[in-house]
Amino acid sequence: MIRAPLAGTPPGDASAPVLAIVHDLLWAHAVPADGLEHVTLRPAEHGLYAFFFLRAPSDADALLSTRAVLDRSRSPLASLGYWAADPFR
């Protein structure tokens, strides 16, 4: 499991519809090679936390897959007022 912060300052709180859109957006930008099995979102003080559950041979590979999904999702996330903080920190 990798916890990746999605910082953001969209208007209002992250409502259920926004969480559903971000969830679907992350899935839409994952590819089979990422090994993504499940993603869960939780509101945070300044954005969201995305919890990625991945099938990967090592923690390093799971981090790389998480970064790849977030990189591919960058533009659509930005359109919703979110940006991915580096999960490697």
TASUL-V864641 format. One record per run of one state. SS is the DSSP state (helix for helix, strand for strand, loop for the rest). FROM is the first residue (numbers start at 0). LEN is the number of residues. If there is no record, write none. Layout:
# TASUL-V864641
[[SS;FROM;LEN] [SS;FROM;LEN]]
This chain:
# TASUL-V864641
[[loop;0;1] [strand;1;7] [loop;8;7] [helix;15;13] [loop;28;3] [helix;31;3] [loop;34;1] [strand;35;9] [loop;44;2] [strand;46;8] [loop;54;4] [helix;58;14] [loop;72;1] [helix;73;6] [loop;79;2] [strand;81;3] [loop;84;5]]
